[in-house]
Amino acid sequence: MLAIQILIVLITFVGMEGVAWFTHKYIMHGLCWFLHKDHHRKESHGFFEHNDFFFLVFALPGIAGLGWGMQNNFNWAFWVGLGITLYGLAYFLVHDIFIHQRFKLFRNANNAYFKAIRRAHKVHHKHLNKEEGECFGMLWVPFKYFKMNNSVN
């Protein structure tokens, strides 16, 4: 049973990368650009951005799964909620802390994977409008960003 629960968490975690990609490309850079544009244009007036609203949108299904799953003898919904929540934690650590340095931690991470994540995100942020974007995912990085020279770091 534990193996199935771990598998549910892992499948959910991996699936969340697809959900994040889809939401980023078609919702944040589409209908909800008004909330996301300050993240690209640095229009923020303080620590928080309008874009931070998406944290709540993504957190609600995780919280609901955890809560409903706990009330129902830790059924599958709990493990799905845990996968969503763990992805949210990874997203926060990578996007907000590592890439955007909202907290001054992990500044000197110097392995190939972390360099590729930074490169891909910089390429994404070079576009200041909602059109012509690229690299909408977070943890999955196209191989070309591993091969790029260090000038984009």
Beta strands, then each sheet from edge to edge (+ up, - down):
end
